Amino acid sequence: MTDYLSEEVVIEINSRMDGYPLDRNGIAAAIERPAGIYFGVEVFPDLWTKAGVYVHSFSSTQYFSDGNKRTAWLAAVTFLDLNGYQVRESIADVEAEAFVLAVSRQLFNVEEDPGRTLRRAGEWFQVNTTRAPEMELGFSTEA
């Protein structure tokens, strides 16, 4: 089962960048977009593409007063973390920034393939994430 971000979490992420919501309906739509289903089929079938959709949804819009691209990045990273993956620590800030800008400007799209940016974003996350280490709880969660 996939865990998705809540509106409250994304607004909290943005507030740490001194931003505030300008378009709550847009924020709600962006939060729901990665979970999209069309005729019973997931539109974005894997975690990495869903993370890319979060980046695109928040970086290519102005749903917040400030920090939209930083919010996009942190929303995707938080989403992956919720689902047991982490972005490699070796990713430099400048590389993450260039990636977010490329996605926000849809630089990977071509006329005959307008959805290419989202697929490329998913591929980037798949290559640049690792399974998060299991936490040792020190007790059993079994009943």
N, C-alpha and C positions, 0 to 999 in steps of 0.2 A: 504494500500500500504506500502511496506517495503522500508525504506531508507537504502542505502548501502554506505559504505565508498568509498572515491575517493583515487586514487593513491597519490595525493598531501597531503591529510590528513594523510595517513599512513607514508609517508616520513617525514612529519613534526613531527609526534609523535616520530619517530625514531631519528630524528635530535636532539631532546631534551635529548637523551641518548648518544649524541656525536657519533652517527653512521651516515653512509651514504650508499646509494644504491650500491650493488655489482651486482645485477641481476634484471634489470628493467622488463624483460619479466616474471621472476618468481614472482615478486611483482604484476604485472598486473594479472597473473593467480590466485594468492592467493586472490586478491581482488574480482575477478569474481566468484571464486569457490562457495561461499555461495548462490549465485543466480542461480546456475546450474539447468538446465531443461533437462530432458531426455525423449524423446518421449512425449513431452507436459506435463510432470509431474515434479513438483519441487522435486529435489533430497533431499533437506533439507527443510522440510515443515514448520518448526516453528522457531521463533526468537532465541530461546535458543540453538537449534542445530546449527543454522547459526553462533551464537556467538562462539560456540565450534569449528566450522570449521575455523573461523578466528584464534583462539588460535592454533589449529593444524597446519594450513597452515604456520603461521609465526614462531612458536616455533620449528618445526621439520626441519627447513631449515636454510640456511645461506644466505638469500637474502640481508642482511645488514652486514656492517663491524663489528657492535657491537650492543648489546641490542636487539637481535631477540626475546628472550622470554619476555622481558619487553614490547617490541612493540606488541607482540601477545596479552598479557593481556590488554594493554591499547587500542588496536584496538577493542577487543571484548567489553570492557566496553564502549567505545565511540559509537560503533554500537548500543548497547542496549540503551544508552542514547538518541541517535538519534530517536529511535523508542519508546520512552516513558517509559523505564525501567531503574532502577538503581540497582547496586549490593549493597547488604546490607552493611551498614557501619560497622557492627560487624565482617565482614570478616577480619581476621588478615593478615598482609603481608605474614607471614610464611605459612598460609593456601593457599593463592592465589599462592604463589611460588610452593608449593607442588602440587597443582592442575595443574599448567602449566607444570611442569616437568613430571607428570604422563601422561598428554595428549601428550606431545612432544615425550615421549618414548613409547607411545602406550601401557601402562601397563595394560589397560583394555581388550585388544584384546586377543582372544583365537583362536586357529586354525579353529574351526568350525564357528566362528563369527568374521571375520576380521574388520567389521565396528562398533564393540561394543564401541570402544573408543569415537567415535563421538557421539553416542547416550548417553553414560554416561556423556560426557561433557555437552551435552544439558540438561540432567536431573539435573546436578549440578547447571547450571545456572538457571534453572527453580525454583529450591528450594531456591537459594540464591539471587534472585532478587525480587524487588517489583515494582509496578507501580509507576512511578515518579509522584509527586504531580503536579496538573495542575497549571500553572502560571496564576496569576491574571493580566490581561493586563490593566484593568482600562478603556477599551473601547471595543466596539463591532467590530468584524471582519466581520460581516454580511453586505452585500451591501444593 
